Amino acid sequence: MADVRFEGVREAAERHVGDDAVPGLVALVAHGADVQVEAIGSLWVGGPPVERDSLFRIASMTKPVTGAATMALVDDGLLKLDEPVDRLLPELADRRVLRRLDGPLNDTVPAERTITVRDLLTFTFGFGMVMEMFTAATPWPVVAAAAGLNTIGPPDPDVPPEPDRWIAALGALPLLAQPGQRWLYNTGASVLGVLLARAAGESFPDVLRHRVTEPLGMNDTSFWTDQPERLATAYLPTPDGPVVWDEPGGKWSRRPAFPDGAAGLVSTADDMLTFARMFLADGAPVLSEQSAQAMITDQLTPEQKSYGGLGPDFFAGRSWSFCQAVADSGAFGWDGGLGTSWLVDPVRDLVVIVLSQRLFETPDAPALHGDVQAAAYAAI
């Protein structure tokens, strides 16, 4: 039976659903043991209705899952947070660093130190996205050179090569910043996928399956699906209305050459609730309490944050832990730019998940996500 406290959640979600806006979504709110799920609209325009177990491309919500797998290997002694990655990723040894972010690829200085596992988890290893890349009058040389890696811009499983070739290509590029100097978005989680596979001696999808998804019963979370009829069509918003960006039988319906730890997974609302409750249970059965706490604790220094993030106000009221954002309030989580958001507030014992198929137009989540979160907080 529907919980009358959460009527506002459905009302907030319904305001954003329509063929010319968000064709369909799943909104889940869990307060303690009480769970309310609203499945509204259709999987695609004119298609079947969204169901509670419908699949969505969760994009950057993949990052915390990758972070948890990393910390599971740390708990098992296969990795150490402050060890150089050179042992397993020799491609990233002896780095060079650009003198200027937009400078020529051969205008570099030596890296002042090696890259560590912690640097990858905190996105401070020296390579990734900054907003200036997307506002520059002409493409930066490093952005053009990284095009085949698909680590700058939206995810595309058809672009990157298999992991060994991918890491070799990344290793041939200079870093944008000194290791540990500043926060740069996205690429750290992609590198972690290669690192974890080598540390565990199995493919990255198998690492996630053995270390995270199977222990938690996240049976619908994977890098591809053989049930495309459950997968929502992804839409790109345009001034003339939504345009199909990826169909159910498209890029996420086959095994990718490069399983991307930054943005590659599909999942369901209930699987992501299960993942959230792992943190609320102090990491059990996946992580030690110490590792779970590290993942929800600010891991950046004021100096690292001083360079900014994805926009000038990115670190206002929040920071970054291991592969996810942490708010000053104690809440944590992250959004997926293909239309999803995941918020966990351990202080209020609250989880809010919104899965939709409308791509974000800016680094900030569309109003749908904030409206559902606000309604959930109002309900409790």
C-alpha positions as CSV (number, residue, x, y, z in Angstrom):
1,M,0.0,0.0,0.0
2,A,1.2,3.5,-0.8
3,D,2.5,5.5,2.2
4,V,0.5,8.7,2.3
5,R,3.5,10.6,3.6
6,F,5.1,10.2,0.2
7,E,2.2,11.5,-1.9
8,G,4.2,14.6,-2.6
9,V,7.0,12.5,-4.1
10,R,4.7,11.2,-6.8
11,E,3.3,14.6,-7.4
12,A,6.8,16.1,-7.8
13,A,7.8,13.4,-10.2
14,E,4.6,13.5,-12.3
15,R,5.1,17.2,-13.0
16,H,8.1,16.3,-15.1
17,V,6.7,13.3,-17.1
18,G,5.5,13.7,-20.6
19,D,6.5,12.7,-24.2
20,D,8.1,16.2,-24.7
21,A,9.9,16.1,-21.4
22,V,10.7,12.9,-19.5
23,P,8.9,10.0,-21.1
24,G,9.2,7.8,-18.0
25,L,11.0,7.4,-14.6
26,V,11.2,5.4,-11.4
27,A,11.4,7.4,-8.2
28,L,12.2,5.5,-5.0
29,V,12.2,6.9,-1.5
30,A,13.3,4.7,1.5
31,H,13.0,6.0,5.0
32,G,14.2,3.3,7.4
33,A,12.4,0.2,6.5
34,D,9.6,2.0,4.6
35,V,10.0,2.1,0.9
36,Q,7.9,4.0,-1.6
37,V,8.4,3.4,-5.4
38,E,6.7,5.4,-8.1
39,A,7.0,4.0,-11.7
40,I,5.5,6.7,-14.0
41,G,5.3,7.1,-17.8
42,S,6.7,4.8,-20.5
43,L,10.1,3.2,-21.4
44,W,10.0,5.1,-24.6
45,V,7.6,7.4,-26.4
46,G,4.6,5.3,-27.3
47,G,6.2,2.3,-25.6
48,P,5.2,0.1,-22.7
49,P,4.9,1.5,-19.2
50,V,7.9,1.8,-16.9
51,E,8.0,-0.8,-14.2
52,R,9.7,-0.9,-10.8
53,D,12.3,-3.2,-12.2
54,S,12.9,-1.3,-15.4
55,L,16.6,-0.9,-16.4
56,F,18.3,2.5,-16.9
57,R,21.8,3.6,-17.9
58,I,23.1,4.9,-14.6
59,A,26.2,6.6,-16.1
60,S,28.2,8.3,-13.4
61,M,26.3,6.5,-10.6
62,T,28.7,3.7,-11.7
63,K,31.5,5.6,-9.9
64,P,30.6,4.8,-6.3
65,V,30.2,1.1,-7.2
66,T,33.7,1.1,-8.6
67,G,34.9,2.9,-5.5
68,A,33.3,0.2,-3.3
69,A,35.0,-2.6,-5.4
70,T,38.3,-0.8,-4.9
71,M,37.9,-0.6,-1.2
72,A,37.0,-4.3,-1.1
73,L,40.3,-5.1,-2.6
74,V,42.0,-2.8,-0.2
75,D,40.3,-4.7,2.7
76,D,41.6,-7.9,1.3
77,G,45.2,-6.6,1.0
78,L,45.3,-6.8,-2.8
79,L,45.8,-3.0,-2.9
80,K,47.0,-0.3,-0.6
81,L,45.6,3.2,-0.6
82,D,48.9,5.0,-0.7
83,E,50.9,2.6,-2.9
84,P,52.1,3.8,-6.3
85,V,50.1,2.3,-9.1
86,D,53.2,1.6,-11.1
87,R,53.3,-2.0,-9.9
88,L,50.1,-2.9,-11.7
89,L,49.9,0.0,-14.2
90,P,53.4,0.5,-15.5
91,E,51.8,2.5,-18.3
92,L,51.3,5.4,-15.8
93,A,54.9,5.4,-14.5
94,D,57.3,8.3,-15.1
95,R,54.6,10.8,-16.0
96,R,55.0,14.1,-17.7
97,V,52.7,17.1,-16.9
98,L,51.5,19.9,-19.2
99,R,52.8,23.3,-18.3
100,R,49.4,24.7,-19.3
101,L,46.1,22.9,-19.5
102,D,45.5,24.1,-23.1
103,G,49.2,23.9,-24.1
104,P,50.9,21.7,-26.8
105,L,51.4,18.0,-25.9
106,N,55.2,18.4,-25.9
107,D,55.3,21.4,-23.5
108,T,55.6,19.4,-20.3
109,V,57.6,19.1,-17.0
110,P,58.3,15.9,-15.1
111,A,55.7,14.7,-12.5
112,E,56.8,15.5,-9.0
113,R,55.7,12.1,-7.6
114,T,54.1,8.9,-8.6
115,I,50.3,8.3,-8.9
116,T,48.7,6.4,-6.0
117,V,45.5,4.4,-5.6
118,R,44.2,7.2,-3.4
119,D,44.8,9.7,-6.2
120,L,42.6,7.6,-8.5
121,L,39.8,7.3,-5.9
122,T,39.8,11.0,-5.1
123,F,40.1,12.1,-8.8
124,T,43.4,13.9,-8.1
125,F,45.8,11.8,-10.1
126,G,46.2,14.5,-12.7
127,F,43.9,13.7,-15.6
128,G,40.2,14.3,-16.2
129,M,37.5,16.9,-17.0
130,V,37.4,20.6,-16.2
131,M,34.7,23.0,-17.4
132,E,37.3,25.2,-19.3
133,M,37.6,22.3,-21.8
134,F,34.1,22.8,-22.9
135,T,34.1,26.6,-23.1
136,A,37.4,27.0,-25.0
137,A,37.3,28.8,-28.3
138,T,39.4,26.0,-29.9
139,P,39.8,22.4,-28.7
140,W,42.7,21.8,-26.4
141,P,45.4,19.5,-27.8
142,V,45.0,17.0,-25.0
143,V,41.2,16.9,-25.4
144,A,41.6,16.1,-29.2
145,A,44.3,13.5,-28.4
146,A,42.1,11.8,-25.8
147,A,39.1,11.5,-28.1
148,G,39.5,7.7,-28.7
149,L,39.5,7.1,-24.9
150,N,36.0,8.5,-24.4
151,T,36.9,9.8,-21.0
152,I,36.0,13.4,-21.7
153,G,32.3,13.8,-22.5
154,P,29.3,11.5,-22.3
155,P,29.8,7.7,-22.1
156,D,29.8,5.6,-25.3
157,P,30.5,1.9,-25.0
158,D,31.3,1.7,-28.7
159,V,34.3,4.0,-28.6
160,P,37.1,2.9,-26.1
161,P,39.4,0.0,-27.0
162,E,39.9,-3.0,-24.7
163,P,41.6,-2.2,-21.3
164,D,45.3,-2.8,-22.1
165,R,45.1,-0.7,-25.2
166,W,43.1,2.0,-23.4
167,I,45.6,2.3,-20.5
168,A,48.5,2.3,-23.0
169,A,46.9,5.2,-24.9
170,L,46.2,7.1,-21.7
171,G,49.8,6.6,-20.6
172,A,51.0,8.1,-23.8
173,L,49.3,11.4,-23.0
174,P,50.7,14.0,-20.5
175,L,48.8,14.7,-17.3
176,L,46.9,18.0,-17.0
177,A,48.1,18.6,-13.4
178,Q,50.6,17.2,-10.9
179,P,49.5,14.1,-9.1
180,G,47.6,15.1,-5.9
181,Q,47.4,18.8,-7.0
182,R,43.7,19.2,-7.9
183,W,40.4,17.5,-8.5
184,L,39.7,16.5,-12.2
185,Y,36.5,14.7,-13.0
186,N,35.8,11.2,-14.3
187,T,39.0,9.5,-15.6
188,G,40.2,8.2,-12.2
189,A,37.2,5.8,-12.0
190,S,37.9,4.5,-15.6
191,V,41.6,3.8,-14.6
192,L,40.4,2.0,-11.5
193,G,38.6,-0.5,-13.6
194,V,41.9,-1.5,-15.3
195,L,43.7,-1.5,-12.0
196,L,41.2,-3.7,-10.2
197,A,41.2,-6.3,-13.0
198,R,45.0,-6.6,-12.8
199,A,45.0,-6.6,-9.0
200,A,42.3,-9.4,-8.8
201,G,43.5,-11.4,-11.8
202,E,40.1,-11.3,-13.5
203,S,38.0,-9.0,-15.7
204,F,36.6,-5.9,-14.2
205,P,33.0,-7.0,-14.7
206,D,33.9,-10.2,-12.7
207,V,35.6,-8.0,-10.0
208,L,32.3,-6.1,-9.6
209,R,30.3,-9.2,-9.6
210,H,32.3,-11.1,-7.1
211,R,33.1,-8.1,-4.8
212,V,29.9,-6.0,-4.9
213,T,26.9,-7.1,-6.9
214,E,26.6,-10.8,-6.0
215,P,27.2,-10.3,-2.3
216,L,24.5,-7.7,-2.3
217,G,22.1,-9.4,-4.6
218,M,22.3,-6.6,-7.2
219,N,21.3,-9.1,-9.9
220,D,20.3,-6.4,-12.5
221,T,23.4,-4.3,-12.3
222,S,25.8,-5.0,-15.2
223,F,27.8,-3.4,-18.1
224,W,25.2,-4.6,-20.6
225,T,21.8,-6.3,-20.7
226,D,20.5,-9.3,-22.6
227,Q,17.0,-8.1,-21.7
228,P,16.7,-4.9,-23.9
229,E,12.9,-4.9,-23.5
230,R,13.5,-3.8,-19.9
231,L,15.8,-0.9,-20.8
232,A,14.5,2.6,-21.3
233,T,15.3,4.5,-24.5
234,A,17.7,7.4,-23.8
235,Y,16.7,10.8,-25.0
236,L,18.7,13.9,-25.7
237,P,16.7,17.1,-25.0
238,T,16.6,19.6,-27.9
239,P,14.7,22.8,-28.5
240,D,12.4,20.8,-30.7
241,G,11.8,18.1,-28.1
242,P,13.6,14.9,-27.0
243,V,15.6,13.0,-29.7
244,V,16.5,9.4,-29.4
245,W,20.1,9.1,-28.2
246,D,20.3,5.3,-27.6
247,E,17.7,2.6,-28.1
248,P,17.1,-0.4,-25.9
249,G,18.8,-2.7,-28.5
250,G,21.7,-0.2,-28.8
251,K,25.0,0.3,-27.2
252,W,24.2,-1.2,-23.8
253,S,22.7,-4.4,-25.3
254,R,26.1,-6.0,-26.0
255,R,29.3,-6.6,-24.0
256,P,31.6,-3.6,-24.3
257,A,35.3,-3.9,-25.2
258,F,36.1,-1.5,-22.3
259,P,33.9,-1.9,-19.2
260,D,34.0,1.7,-17.9
261,G,34.2,2.1,-14.2
262,A,33.3,5.7,-14.5
263,A,30.0,5.4,-16.4
264,G,29.2,2.0,-17.9
265,L,26.6,0.3,-15.8
266,V,22.8,-0.3,-16.2
267,S,20.8,-0.9,-13.0
268,T,17.5,-0.7,-11.3
269,A,16.1,1.4,-8.4
270,D,16.0,-1.6,-6.1
271,D,19.6,-2.6,-6.8
272,M,20.8,0.9,-6.0
273,L,18.7,0.9,-2.8
274,T,20.5,-2.3,-1.8
275,F,23.9,-0.6,-2.6
276,A,22.8,2.4,-0.4
277,R,21.8,0.2,2.5
278,M,25.3,-1.4,2.4
279,F,26.7,1.9,3.6
280,L,23.9,2.4,6.2
281,A,24.9,-1.1,7.5
282,D,28.6,0.1,8.0
283,G,29.7,-1.7,4.8
284,A,28.4,-5.2,5.5
285,P,28.7,-7.6,3.7
286,V,31.0,-5.9,1.2
287,L,33.3,-3.5,3.1
288,S,34.9,-3.2,6.4
289,E,33.4,-0.4,8.6
290,Q,36.6,1.6,8.1
291,S,36.4,1.4,4.3
292,A,32.7,2.2,4.2
293,Q,33.3,5.3,6.4
294,A,36.2,6.4,4.2
295,M,33.8,6.4,1.2
296,I,31.4,8.8,2.9
297,T,34.1,11.2,4.3
298,D,35.6,14.3,2.7
299,Q,39.0,13.2,1.3
300,L,40.1,16.5,-0.4
301,T,42.3,19.2,1.0
302,P,41.3,22.9,0.8
303,E,44.2,23.3,-1.7
304,Q,42.9,20.6,-4.0
305,K,39.4,22.2,-3.9
306,S,40.7,25.7,-4.5
307,Y,41.1,25.0,-8.2
308,G,37.4,24.4,-8.5
309,G,35.4,21.5,-9.9
310,L,32.7,21.3,-12.6
311,G,31.8,25.0,-12.3
312,P,32.8,27.8,-9.9
313,D,30.3,26.7,-7.2
314,F,30.9,23.0,-7.4
315,F,32.4,22.6,-3.9
316,A,29.9,24.9,-2.2
317,G,28.4,22.9,0.5
318,R,30.0,19.6,-0.6
319,S,33.3,17.9,-1.3
320,W,34.5,14.5,-2.7
321,S,35.3,11.2,-1.0
322,F,36.2,8.0,-2.9
323,C,34.3,8.2,-6.3
324,Q,31.3,10.1,-4.9
325,A,30.3,13.5,-3.6
326,V,29.8,14.1,0.1
327,A,27.7,17.0,1.4
328,D,28.5,19.1,4.5
329,S,25.2,17.8,5.9
330,G,26.6,14.2,5.9
331,A,24.6,13.1,2.9
332,F,26.4,11.5,0.0
333,G,25.8,10.1,-3.5
334,W,26.2,11.1,-7.1
335,D,24.2,11.7,-10.3
336,G,24.4,10.1,-13.7
337,G,24.3,12.4,-16.7
338,L,22.2,10.1,-18.7
339,G,19.2,10.9,-16.4
340,T,19.7,9.5,-12.9
341,S,20.5,10.5,-9.3
342,W,21.3,8.7,-6.1
343,L,21.2,10.4,-2.7
344,V,21.8,8.8,0.7
345,D,21.4,10.7,4.0
346,P,22.5,8.5,6.9
347,V,21.6,11.2,9.4
348,R,17.9,11.0,8.4
349,D,18.1,7.3,7.3
350,L,16.9,8.4,3.9
351,V,17.6,7.2,0.4
352,V,16.2,8.9,-2.7
353,I,16.8,7.4,-6.2
354,V,15.5,8.9,-9.4
355,L,16.0,6.9,-12.7
356,S,15.0,8.6,-15.9
357,Q,16.1,8.5,-19.5
358,R,16.5,12.2,-20.3
359,L,20.1,13.3,-20.6
360,F,21.4,16.2,-18.4
361,E,21.9,19.5,-20.3
362,T,24.4,20.9,-17.7
363,P,26.6,19.4,-15.0
364,D,23.8,20.1,-12.6
365,A,20.9,17.7,-12.4
366,P,17.6,18.9,-14.0
367,A,14.8,20.1,-11.7
368,L,13.1,16.7,-11.6
369,H,15.8,15.3,-9.3
370,G,15.9,18.2,-6.9
371,D,12.1,18.3,-6.7
372,V,11.8,14.6,-5.8
373,Q,14.5,15.0,-3.2
374,A,12.9,18.0,-1.7
375,A,9.5,16.2,-1.5
376,A,11.2,13.2,0.2
377,Y,12.7,15.4,2.8
378,A,9.4,17.3,3.3
379,A,7.6,13.9,3.8
380,I,9.8,13.0,6.8
